[in-house]
Amino acid sequence: RSNTPLQALTTLNDEAYFEAARALAARVLKEATAGDSARAIYAFRLVATRTAKAAEVERILASYQRQLERFKNDRADALKTIKGHEVADVDPAQQAAWTLVANALLNIDEALTKE
């Protein structure tokens, strides 16, 4: 849901929003260390201020896995994606994948409007 298609284009592509996604991904990786499911739940809770439903967690994890495969095959792009927010002892492909997940989460209607 969006008020305008331009809203989604802005929030997904604007450097300020992407910087926020980098910071959110770094925070999730530092604070939720119990695995990918725990990270998905934690990231969603930070953004939407509610507990994610099982189907939402599944979609987040599916997105993460797609992005992870992409970044495993392109380390240079992973490093470019996380520039300036590298988390110690975390594979850049994982961090880059969480960054794109965070970018998508920050674009959900609940994050933008907090109804």
N, CA, C and O atoms as a Tinker XYZ file with bonds, in Angstrom:
   460  protein
     1  N      0.835000   -1.178000    0.000000    73     2
     2  CA     0.000000    0.000000    0.000000    64     1     3
     3  C      0.876000    1.236000    0.000000    63     2     4     5
     4  O      1.934000    1.269000    0.628000    81     3
     5  N      0.436000    2.215000   -0.687000    73     3     6
     6  CA     1.187000    3.456000   -0.783000    64     5     7
     7  C      0.243000    4.570000   -1.202000    63     6     8     9
     8  O     -0.772000    4.330000   -1.857000    81     7
     9  N      0.584000    5.771000   -0.821000    73     7    10
    10  CA    -0.181000    6.926000   -1.276000    64     9    11
    11  C      0.106000    7.199000   -2.748000    63    10    12    13
    12  O     -0.754000    7.700000   -3.472000    81    11
    13  N      1.298000    6.874000   -3.178000    73    11    14
    14  CA     1.720000    7.127000   -4.539000    64    13    15
    15  C      2.856000    6.175000   -4.906000    63    14    16    17
    16  O      3.661000    5.824000   -4.043000    81    15
    17  N      2.937000    5.756000   -6.150000    73    15    18
    18  CA     4.051000    4.891000   -6.555000    64    17    19
    19  C      5.416000    5.570000   -6.349000    63    18    20    21
    20  O      6.423000    4.894000   -6.139000    81    19
    21  N      5.442000    6.881000   -6.408000    73    19    22
    22  CA     6.698000    7.591000   -6.206000    64    21    23
    23  C      7.227000    7.410000   -4.787000    63    22    24    25
    24  O      8.436000    7.471000   -4.561000    81    23
    25  N      6.322000    7.186000   -3.830000    73    23    26
    26  CA     6.749000    6.950000   -2.453000    64    25    27
    27  C      7.641000    5.720000   -2.389000    63    26    28    29
    28  O      8.711000    5.769000   -1.783000    81    27
    29  N      7.225000    4.626000   -2.996000    73    27    30
    30  CA     8.014000    3.395000   -2.980000    64    29    31
    31  C      9.331000    3.586000   -3.710000    63    30    32    33
    32  O     10.363000    3.096000   -3.253000    81    31
    33  N      9.317000    4.278000   -4.818000    73    31    34
    34  CA    10.566000    4.531000   -5.548000    64    33    35
    35  C     11.542000    5.320000   -4.688000    63    34    36    37
    36  O     12.742000    5.045000   -4.688000    81    35
    37  N     11.035000    6.284000   -3.968000    73    35    38
    38  CA    11.893000    7.095000   -3.110000    64    37    39
    39  C     12.448000    6.278000   -1.954000    63    38    40    41
    40  O     13.654000    6.286000   -1.709000    81    39
    41  N     11.585000    5.581000   -1.250000    73    39    42
    42  CA    12.038000    4.867000   -0.053000    64    41    43
    43  C     12.942000    3.688000   -0.383000    63    42    44    45
    44  O     13.769000    3.300000    0.442000    81    43
    45  N     12.804000    3.119000   -1.555000    73    43    46
    46  CA    13.679000    2.000000   -1.924000    64    45    47
    47  C     15.008000    2.456000   -2.519000    63    46    48    49
    48  O     15.989000    1.712000   -2.481000    81    47
    49  N     15.051000    3.667000   -3.068000    73    47    50
    50  CA    16.237000    4.076000   -3.811000    64    49    51
    51  C     16.987000    5.283000   -3.242000    63    50    52    53
    52  O     18.142000    5.504000   -3.604000    81    51
    53  N     16.377000    6.046000   -2.386000    73    51    54
    54  CA    17.025000    7.232000   -1.840000    64    53    55
    55  C     18.198000    6.840000   -0.932000    63    54    56    57
    56  O     18.085000    5.908000   -0.136000    81    55
    57  N     19.287000    7.533000   -1.053000    73    55    58
    58  CA    20.492000    7.203000   -0.277000    64    57    59
    59  C     20.253000    7.282000    1.231000    63    58    60    61
    60  O     20.809000    6.482000    1.984000    81    59
    61  N     19.446000    8.224000    1.676000    73    59    62
    62  CA    19.176000    8.336000    3.115000    64    61    63
    63  C     18.443000    7.097000    3.629000    63    62    64    65
    64  O     18.754000    6.598000    4.710000    81    63
    65  N     17.482000    6.604000    2.870000    73    63    66
    66  CA    16.763000    5.397000    3.272000    64    65    67
    67  C     17.685000    4.180000    3.224000    63    66    68    69
    68  O     17.613000    3.302000    4.084000    81    67
    69  N     18.553000    4.137000    2.206000    73    67    70
    70  CA    19.469000    3.001000    2.110000    64    69    71
    71  C     20.490000    3.036000    3.250000    63    70    72    73
    72  O     20.888000    1.986000    3.755000    81    71
    73  N     20.905000    4.203000    3.647000    73    71    74
    74  CA    21.799000    4.342000    4.802000    64    73    75
    75  C     21.101000    3.834000    6.069000    63    74    76    77
    76  O     21.719000    3.165000    6.897000    81    75
    77  N     19.830000    4.150000    6.210000    73    75    78
    78  CA    19.062000    3.646000    7.352000    64    77    79
    79  C     18.976000    2.121000    7.303000    63    78    80    81
    80  O     19.048000    1.464000    8.342000    81    79
    81  N     18.823000    1.556000    6.108000    73    79    82
    82  CA    18.776000    0.098000    5.959000    64    81    83
    83  C     20.111000   -0.528000    6.357000    63    82    84    85
    84  O     20.136000   -1.572000    7.010000    81    83
    85  N     21.214000    0.099000    5.969000    73    83    86
    86  CA    22.541000   -0.403000    6.376000    64    85    87
    87  C     22.664000   -0.421000    7.892000    63    86    88    89
    88  O     23.142000   -1.395000    8.475000    81    87
    89  N     22.235000    0.651000    8.518000    73    87    90
    90  CA    22.330000    0.747000    9.979000    64    89    91
    91  C     21.412000   -0.268000   10.659000    63    90    92    93
    92  O     21.795000   -0.876000   11.657000    81    91
    93  N     20.212000   -0.453000   10.130000    73    91    94
    94  CA    19.293000   -1.431000   10.703000    64    93    95
    95  C     19.857000   -2.834000   10.579000    63    94    96    97
    96  O     19.806000   -3.606000   11.536000    81    95
    97  N     20.388000   -3.176000    9.428000    73    95    98
    98  CA    20.970000   -4.506000    9.235000    64    97    99
    99  C     22.141000   -4.737000   10.188000    63    98   100   101
   100  O     22.259000   -5.813000   10.773000    81    99
   101  N     22.996000   -3.747000   10.347000    73    99   102
   102  CA    24.122000   -3.880000   11.274000    64   101   103
   103  C     23.615000   -4.079000   12.701000    63   102   104   105
   104  O     24.151000   -4.901000   13.444000    81   103
   105  N     22.600000   -3.340000   13.076000    73   103   106
   106  CA    22.035000   -3.489000   14.421000    64   105   107
   107  C     21.461000   -4.885000   14.629000    63   106   108   109
   108  O     21.695000   -5.512000   15.662000    81   107
   109  N     20.720000   -5.363000   13.658000    73   107   110
   110  CA    20.116000   -6.694000   13.759000    64   109   111
   111  C     21.207000   -7.758000   13.884000    63   110   112   113
   112  O     21.088000   -8.678000   14.693000    81   111
   113  N     22.256000   -7.635000   13.094000    73   111   114
   114  CA    23.337000   -8.618000   13.153000    64   113   115
   115  C     24.086000   -8.580000   14.481000    63   114   116   117
   116  O     24.547000   -9.614000   14.963000    81   115
   117  N     24.207000   -7.417000   15.062000    73   115   118
   118  CA    24.908000   -7.290000   16.351000    64   117   119
   119  C     24.043000   -7.746000   17.525000    63   118   120   121
   120  O     24.553000   -8.329000   18.482000    81   119
   121  N     22.749000   -7.487000   17.457000    73   119   122
   122  CA    21.887000   -7.696000   18.622000    64   121   123
   123  C     21.094000   -9.003000   18.595000    63   122   124   125
   124  O     20.709000   -9.507000   19.650000    81   123
   125  N     20.848000   -9.549000   17.429000    73   123   126
   126  CA    20.084000  -10.802000   17.324000    64   125   127
   127  C     21.015000  -11.880000   16.776000    63   126   128   129
   128  O     21.130000  -12.053000   15.563000    81   127
   129  N     21.656000  -12.579000   17.653000    73   127   130
   130  CA    22.695000  -13.524000   17.244000    64   129   131
   131  C     22.246000  -14.974000   17.256000    63   130   132   133
   132  O     23.070000  -15.867000   17.060000    81   131
   133  N     20.968000  -15.234000   17.480000    73   131   134
   134  CA    20.486000  -16.614000   17.630000    64   133   135
   135  C     20.127000  -17.278000   16.303000    63   134   136   137
   136  O     19.576000  -18.379000   16.315000    81   135
   137  N     20.412000  -16.665000   15.180000    73   135   138
   138  CA    20.118000  -17.277000   13.892000    64   137   139
   139  C     19.215000  -16.413000   13.034000    63   138   140   141
   140  O     18.724000  -15.370000   13.465000    81   139
   141  N     19.009000  -16.874000   11.804000    73   139   142
   142  CA    18.283000  -16.076000   10.830000    64   141   143
   143  C     16.819000  -15.848000   11.204000    63   142   144   145
   144  O     16.297000  -14.754000   10.993000    81   143
   145  N     16.155000  -16.853000   11.750000    73   143   146
   146  CA    14.753000  -16.664000   12.152000    64   145   147
   147  C     14.637000  -15.605000   13.239000    63   146   148   149
   148  O     13.758000  -14.745000   13.187000    81   147
   149  N     15.524000  -15.671000   14.219000    73   147   150
   150  CA    15.516000  -14.672000   15.291000    64   149   151
   151  C     15.811000  -13.288000   14.732000    63   150   152   153
   152  O     15.234000  -12.299000   15.185000    81   151
   153  N     16.687000  -13.213000   13.771000    73   151   154
   154  CA    17.006000  -11.924000   13.155000    64   153   155
   155  C     15.806000  -11.375000   12.393000    63   154   156   157
   156  O     15.519000  -10.180000   12.464000    81   155
   157  N     15.112000  -12.233000   11.672000    73   155   158
   158  CA    13.936000  -11.789000   10.918000    64   157   159
   159  C     12.864000  -11.264000   11.863000    63   158   160   161
   160  O     12.262000  -10.220000   11.612000    81   159
   161  N     12.632000  -11.983000   12.936000    73   159   162
   162  CA    11.630000  -11.565000   13.924000    64   161   163
   163  C     12.031000  -10.247000   14.568000    63   162   164   165
   164  O     11.202000   -9.353000   14.735000    81   163
   165  N     13.299000  -10.128000   14.929000    73   163   166
   166  CA    13.790000   -8.917000   15.583000    64   165   167
   167  C     13.717000   -7.717000   14.639000    63   166   168   169
   168  O     13.267000   -6.642000   15.035000    81   167
   169  N     14.153000   -7.896000   13.406000    73   167   170
   170  CA    14.124000   -6.792000   12.442000    64   169   171
   171  C     12.699000   -6.311000   12.218000    63   170   172   173
   172  O     12.438000   -5.108000   12.189000    81   171
   173  N     11.784000   -7.250000   12.061000    73   171   174
   174  CA    10.387000   -6.873000   11.844000    64   173   175
   175  C      9.836000   -6.127000   13.047000    63   174   176   177
   176  O      9.128000   -5.130000   12.903000    81   175
   177  N     10.169000   -6.618000   14.238000    73   175   178
   178  CA     9.680000   -5.973000   15.470000    64   177   179
   179  C     10.207000   -4.541000   15.584000    63   178   180   181
   180  O      9.470000   -3.637000   15.978000    81   179
   181  N     11.482000   -4.332000   15.239000    73   179   182
   182  CA    12.049000   -2.987000   15.290000    64   181   183
   183  C     11.333000   -2.041000   14.331000    63   182   184   185
   184  O     11.108000   -0.876000   14.656000    81   183
   185  N     10.983000   -2.534000   13.169000    73   183   186
   186  CA    10.387000   -1.686000   12.142000    64   185   187
   187  C      8.884000   -1.497000   12.342000    63   186   188   189
   188  O      8.384000   -0.373000   12.286000    81   187
   189  N      8.172000   -2.586000   12.572000    73   187   190
   190  CA     6.713000   -2.519000   12.612000    64   189   191
   191  C      6.149000   -2.368000   14.020000    63   190   192   193
   192  O      4.952000   -2.133000   14.187000    81   191
   193  N      6.986000   -2.498000   15.014000    73   191   194
   194  CA     6.606000   -2.413000   16.434000    64   193   195
   195  C      5.520000   -3.419000   16.816000    63   194   196   197
   196  O      4.685000   -3.150000   17.679000    81   195
   197  N      5.545000   -4.566000   16.167000    73   195   198
   198  CA     4.666000   -5.671000   16.536000    64   197   199
   199  C      5.381000   -6.966000   16.187000    63   198   200   201
   200  O      6.378000   -6.967000   15.465000    81   199
   201  N      4.861000   -8.057000   16.705000    73   199   202
   202  CA     5.427000   -9.362000   16.411000    64   201   203
   203  C      4.996000   -9.799000   15.017000    63   202   204   205
   204  O      3.830000   -9.669000   14.644000    81   203
   205  N      5.946000  -10.316000   14.258000    73   203   206
   206  CA     5.652000  -10.789000   12.907000    64   205   207
   207  C      4.843000  -12.076000   12.954000    63   206   208   209
   208  O      5.040000  -12.918000   13.831000    81   207
   209  N      3.946000  -12.213000   12.014000    73   207   210
   210  CA     3.206000  -13.463000   11.846000    64   209   211
   211  C      4.134000  -14.476000   11.176000    63   210   212   213
   212  O      5.122000  -14.103000   10.543000    81   211
   213  N      3.807000  -15.750000   11.322000    73   211   214
   214  CA     4.651000  -16.813000   10.754000    64   213   215
   215  C      4.856000  -16.627000    9.247000    63   214   216   217
   216  O      5.967000  -16.808000    8.748000    81   215
   217  N      3.815000  -16.273000    8.535000    73   215   218
   218  CA     3.927000  -16.070000    7.088000    64   217   219
   219  C      4.849000  -14.901000    6.752000    63   218   220   221
   220  O      5.565000  -14.939000    5.751000    81   219
   221  N      4.831000  -13.871000    7.583000    73   219   222
   222  CA     5.712000  -12.723000    7.358000    64   221   223
   223  C      7.166000  -13.116000    7.579000    63   222   224   225
   224  O      8.044000  -12.708000    6.819000    81   223
   225  N      7.421000  -13.902000    8.611000    73   223   226
   226  CA     8.788000  -14.373000    8.874000    64   225   227
   227  C      9.272000  -15.226000    7.708000    63   226   228   229
   228  O     10.419000  -15.101000    7.281000    81   227
   229  N      8.409000  -16.086000    7.195000    73   227   230
   230  CA     8.776000  -16.930000    6.053000    64   229   231
   231  C      9.152000  -16.089000    4.841000    63   230   232   233
   232  O     10.125000  -16.394000    4.152000    81   231
   233  N      8.390000  -15.038000    4.576000    73   231   234
   234  CA     8.692000  -14.168000    3.428000    64   233   235
   235  C     10.005000  -13.424000    3.634000    63   234   236   237
   236  O     10.790000  -13.270000    2.698000    81   235
   237  N     10.238000  -12.969000    4.846000    73   235   238
   238  CA    11.497000  -12.277000    5.138000    64   237   239
   239  C     12.670000  -13.218000    4.920000    63   238   240   241
   240  O     13.664000  -12.845000    4.296000    81   239
   241  N     12.558000  -14.435000    5.431000    73   239   242
   242  CA    13.643000  -15.401000    5.284000    64   241   243
   243  C     13.851000  -15.807000    3.830000    63   242   244   245
   244  O     14.988000  -16.008000    3.402000    81   243
   245  N     12.775000  -15.928000    3.068000    73   243   246
   246  CA    12.897000  -16.254000    1.641000    64   245   247
   247  C     13.627000  -15.141000    0.901000    63   246   248   249
   248  O     14.486000  -15.403000    0.060000    81   247
   249  N     13.281000  -13.907000    1.218000    73   247   250
   250  CA    13.964000  -12.767000    0.609000    64   249   251
   251  C     15.439000  -12.755000    0.984000    63   250   252   253
   252  O     16.307000  -12.531000    0.140000    81   251
   253  N     15.707000  -12.999000    2.254000    73   251   254
   254  CA    17.098000  -13.044000    2.720000    64   253   255
   255  C     17.887000  -14.120000    1.965000    63   254   256   257
   256  O     19.008000  -13.863000    1.527000    81   255
   257  N     17.325000  -15.302000    1.809000    73   255   258
   258  CA    18.025000  -16.386000    1.123000    64   257   259
   259  C     18.303000  -16.042000   -0.342000    63   258   260   261
   260  O     19.379000  -16.348000   -0.856000    81   259
   261  N     17.345000  -15.411000   -1.011000    73   259   262
   262  CA    17.561000  -14.991000   -2.412000    64   261   263
   263  C     18.713000  -13.990000   -2.494000    63   262   264   265
   264  O     19.597000  -14.109000   -3.343000    81   263
   265  N     18.687000  -13.013000   -1.605000    73   263   266
   266  CA    19.740000  -11.999000   -1.621000    64   265   267
   267  C     21.100000  -12.594000   -1.242000    63   266   268   269
   268  O     22.127000  -12.222000   -1.810000    81   267
   269  N     21.096000  -13.510000   -0.288000    73   267   270
   270  CA    22.344000  -14.144000    0.143000    64   269   271
   271  C     22.986000  -14.889000   -1.016000    63   270   272   273
   272  O     24.195000  -14.778000   -1.219000    81   271
   273  N     22.224000  -15.631000   -1.767000    73   271   274
   274  CA    22.770000  -16.349000   -2.930000    64   273   275
   275  C     23.358000  -15.366000   -3.932000    63   274   276   277
   276  O     24.432000  -15.600000   -4.487000    81   275
   277  N     22.665000  -14.290000   -4.155000    73   275   278
   278  CA    23.160000  -13.268000   -5.085000    64   277   279
   279  C     24.503000  -12.712000   -4.623000    63   278   280   281
   280  O     25.444000  -12.617000   -5.411000    81   279
   281  N     24.592000  -12.344000   -3.342000    73   279   282
   282  CA    25.813000  -11.722000   -2.845000    64   281   283
   283  C     26.956000  -12.707000   -2.662000    63   282   284   285
   284  O     28.119000  -12.306000   -2.693000    81   283
   285  N     26.654000  -13.984000   -2.472000    73   283   286
   286  CA    27.723000  -14.992000   -2.414000    64   285   287
   287  C     28.439000  -15.078000   -3.751000    63   286   288   289
   288  O     29.627000  -15.397000   -3.807000    81   287
   289  N     27.719000  -14.795000   -4.822000    73   287   290
   290  CA    28.297000  -14.842000   -6.168000    64   289   291
   291  C     28.913000  -13.525000   -6.609000    63   290   292   293
   292  O     29.541000  -13.456000   -7.666000    81   291
   293  N     28.740000  -12.477000   -5.810000    73   291   294
   294  CA    29.272000  -11.160000   -6.178000    64   293   295
   295  C     29.761000  -10.426000   -4.927000    63   294   296   297
   296  O     29.091000   -9.533000   -4.408000    81   295
   297  N     30.935000  -10.824000   -4.464000    73   295   298
   298  CA    31.498000  -10.260000   -3.232000    64   297   299
   299  C     31.719000   -8.747000   -3.346000    63   298   300   301
   300  O     31.520000   -8.015000   -2.377000    81   299
   301  N     32.125000   -8.286000   -4.519000    73   299   302
   302  CA    32.363000   -6.847000   -4.703000    64   301   303
   303  C     31.075000   -6.054000   -4.483000    63   302   304   305
   304  O     31.095000   -4.990000   -3.863000    81   303
   305  N     29.970000   -6.564000   -4.985000    73   303   306
   306  CA    28.691000   -5.879000   -4.791000    64   305   307
   307  C     28.268000   -5.926000   -3.326000    63   306   308   309
   308  O     27.692000   -4.968000   -2.811000    81   307
   309  N     28.555000   -7.044000   -2.655000    73   307   310
   310  CA    28.243000   -7.146000   -1.221000    64   309   311
   311  C     29.013000   -6.080000   -0.447000    63   310   312   313
   312  O     28.442000   -5.396000    0.402000    81   311
   313  N     30.293000   -5.939000   -0.733000    73   311   314
   314  CA    31.113000   -4.945000   -0.029000    64   313   315
   315  C     30.646000   -3.527000   -0.326000    63   314   316   317
   316  O     30.656000   -2.666000    0.554000    81   315
   317  N     30.239000   -3.289000   -1.559000    73   315   318
   318  CA    29.718000   -1.965000   -1.934000    64   317   319
   319  C     28.411000   -1.682000   -1.192000    63   318   320   321
   320  O     28.161000   -0.552000   -0.774000    81   319
   321  N     27.595000   -2.697000   -1.035000    73   319   322
   322  CA    26.299000   -2.541000   -0.376000    64   321   323
   323  C     26.445000   -2.165000    1.087000    63   322   324   325
   324  O     25.659000   -1.363000    1.591000    81   323
   325  N     27.433000   -2.724000    1.787000    73   323   326
   326  CA    27.562000   -2.493000    3.234000    64   325   327
   327  C     28.581000   -1.423000    3.594000    63   326   328   329
   328  O     28.851000   -1.213000    4.777000    81   327
   329  N     29.142000   -0.756000    2.629000    73   327   330
   330  CA    30.236000    0.187000    2.872000    64   329   331
   331  C     29.966000    1.101000    4.071000    63   330   332   333
   332  O     28.921000    1.743000    4.179000    81   331
   333  N     30.950000    1.127000    4.956000    73   331   334
   334  CA    30.861000    1.995000    6.114000    64   333   335
   335  C     30.123000    1.416000    7.306000    63   334   336   337
   336  O     30.105000    2.028000    8.374000    81   335
   337  N     29.517000    0.255000    7.145000    73   335   338
   338  CA    28.751000   -0.353000    8.238000    64   337   339
   339  C     29.155000   -1.802000    8.476000    63   338   340   341
   340  O     28.355000   -2.591000    8.979000    81   339
   341  N     30.372000   -2.157000    8.124000    73   339   342
   342  CA    30.821000   -3.529000    8.264000    64   341   343
   343  C     30.742000   -3.992000    9.723000    63   342   344   345
   344  O     31.183000   -3.290000   10.633000    81   343
   345  N     30.184000   -5.163000    9.924000    73   343   346
   346  CA    30.078000   -5.759000   11.249000    64   345   347
   347  C     31.170000   -6.811000   11.363000    63   346   348   349
   348  O     31.288000   -7.682000   10.501000    81   347
   349  N     31.972000   -6.735000   12.425000    73   347   350
   350  CA    33.078000   -7.672000   12.625000    64   349   351
   351  C     32.566000   -9.103000   12.686000    63   350   352   353
   352  O     31.514000   -9.376000   13.265000    81   351
   353  N     33.310000   -9.998000   12.091000    73   351   354
   354  CA    33.027000  -11.434000   12.118000    64   353   355
   355  C     31.712000  -11.819000   11.441000    63   354   356   357
   356  O     31.147000  -12.870000   11.745000    81   355
   357  N     31.221000  -10.987000   10.533000    73   355   358
   358  CA    30.028000  -11.314000    9.756000    64   357   359
   359  C     30.420000  -11.315000    8.285000    63   358   360   361
   360  O     31.052000  -10.377000    7.798000    81   359
   361  N     30.040000  -12.372000    7.588000    73   359   362
   362  CA    30.301000  -12.483000    6.159000    64   361   363
   363  C     29.642000  -11.306000    5.427000    63   362   364   365
   364  O     28.458000  -11.046000    5.639000    81   363
   365  N     30.383000  -10.590000    4.572000    73   363   366
   366  CA    29.793000   -9.455000    3.848000    64   365   367
   367  C     28.550000   -9.833000    3.041000    63   366   368   369
   368  O     27.639000   -9.018000    2.894000    81   367
   369  N     28.504000  -11.058000    2.517000    73   367   370
   370  CA    27.315000  -11.488000    1.766000    64   369   371
   371  C     26.098000  -11.538000    2.682000    63   370   372   373
   372  O     25.005000  -11.135000    2.284000    81   371
   373  N     26.278000  -12.027000    3.899000    73   371   374
   374  CA    25.165000  -12.065000    4.850000    64   373   375
   375  C     24.714000  -10.656000    5.213000    63   374   376   377
   376  O     23.519000  -10.362000    5.243000    81   375
   377  N     25.680000   -9.793000    5.488000    73   375   378
   378  CA    25.324000   -8.434000    5.884000    64   377   379
   379  C     24.650000   -7.693000    4.738000    63   378   380   381
   380  O     23.688000   -6.957000    4.961000    81   379
   381  N     25.133000   -7.874000    3.530000    73   379   382
   382  CA    24.512000   -7.216000    2.380000    64   381   383
   383  C     23.088000   -7.728000    2.182000    63   382   384   385
   384  O     22.183000   -6.954000    1.872000    81   383
   385  N     22.892000   -9.038000    2.361000    73   383   386
   386  CA    21.551000   -9.604000    2.220000    64   385   387
   387  C     20.606000   -9.024000    3.274000    63   386   388   389
   388  O     19.467000   -8.674000    2.965000    81   387
   389  N     21.078000   -8.923000    4.513000    73   387   390
   390  CA    20.238000   -8.318000    5.559000    64   389   391
   391  C     19.984000   -6.847000    5.284000    63   390   392   393
   392  O     18.933000   -6.324000    5.656000    81   391
   393  N     20.921000   -6.171000    4.643000    73   391   394
   394  CA    20.723000   -4.766000    4.294000    64   393   395
   395  C     19.565000   -4.619000    3.313000    63   394   396   397
   396  O     18.742000   -3.715000    3.462000    81   395
   397  N     19.490000   -5.487000    2.318000    73   395   398
   398  CA    18.384000   -5.392000    1.365000    64   397   399
   399  C     17.064000   -5.808000    2.005000    63   398   400   401
   400  O     16.015000   -5.260000    1.667000    81   399
   401  N     17.104000   -6.759000    2.912000    73   399   402
   402  CA    15.890000   -7.111000    3.656000    64   401   403
   403  C     15.447000   -5.911000    4.492000    63   402   404   405
   404  O     14.264000   -5.571000    4.520000    81   403
   405  N     16.392000   -5.277000    5.167000    73   403   406
   406  CA    16.066000   -4.097000    5.979000    64   405   407
   407  C     15.494000   -2.982000    5.108000    63   406   408   409
   408  O     14.564000   -2.290000    5.521000    81   407
   409  N     16.038000   -2.805000    3.921000    73   407   410
   410  CA    15.538000   -1.792000    3.004000    64   409   411
   411  C     14.075000   -2.069000    2.649000    63   410   412   413
   412  O     13.257000   -1.149000    2.614000    81   411
   413  N     13.751000   -3.319000    2.388000    73   411   414
   414  CA    12.365000   -3.680000    2.088000    64   413   415
   415  C     11.470000   -3.478000    3.309000    63   414   416   417
   416  O     10.357000   -2.966000    3.184000    81   415
   417  N     11.947000   -3.875000    4.482000    73   415   418
   418  CA    11.146000   -3.699000    5.699000    64   417   419
   419  C     10.858000   -2.232000    5.976000    63   418   420   421
   420  O      9.752000   -1.881000    6.389000    81   419
   421  N     11.832000   -1.385000    5.754000    73   419   422
   422  CA    11.637000    0.048000    5.986000    64   421   423
   423  C     10.647000    0.652000    4.990000    63   422   424   425
   424  O     10.178000    1.774000    5.181000    81   423
   425  N     10.335000   -0.086000    3.939000    73   423   426
   426  CA     9.406000    0.391000    2.924000    64   425   427
   427  C      7.972000   -0.105000    3.139000    63   426   428   429
   428  O      7.068000    0.327000    2.424000    81   427
   429  N      7.745000   -0.996000    4.099000    73   427   430
   430  CA     6.381000   -1.481000    4.304000    64   429   431
   431  C      5.502000   -0.356000    4.848000    63   430   432   433
   432  O      5.977000    0.573000    5.502000    81   431
   433  N      4.227000   -0.467000    4.562000    73   431   434
   434  CA     3.283000    0.571000    4.958000    64   433   435
   435  C      3.322000    0.844000    6.456000    63   434   436   437
   436  O      3.264000    2.000000    6.875000    81   435
   437  N      3.419000   -0.197000    7.259000    73   435   438
   438  CA     3.449000   -0.012000    8.709000    64   437   439
   439  C      4.647000    0.825000    9.170000    63   438   440   441
   440  O      4.555000    1.550000   10.160000    81   439
   441  N      5.745000    0.726000    8.467000    73   439   442
   442  CA     6.928000    1.496000    8.834000    64   441   443
   443  C      6.780000    2.958000    8.437000    63   442   444   445
   444  O      7.300000    3.852000    9.105000    81   443
   445  N      6.081000    3.184000    7.366000    73   443   446
   446  CA     5.949000    4.557000    6.839000    64   445   447
   447  C      4.815000    5.328000    7.492000    63   446   448   449
   448  O      4.913000    6.541000    7.681000    81   447
   449  N      3.740000    4.633000    7.838000    73   447   450
   450  CA     2.588000    5.353000    8.367000    64   449   451
   451  C      2.316000    5.096000    9.834000    63   450   452   453
   452  O      1.659000    5.911000   10.482000    81   451
   453  N      2.805000    3.975000   10.387000    73   451   454
   454  CA     2.614000    3.617000   11.793000    64   453   455
   455  C      1.172000    3.835000   12.213000    63   454   456   457
   456  O      0.894000    4.559000   13.169000    81   455
   457  N      0.252000    3.199000   11.485000    73   455   458
   458  CA    -1.173000    3.349000   11.781000    64   457   459
   459  C     -1.525000    2.900000   13.167000    63   458   460
   460  O     -2.690000    2.966000   13.560000    81   459
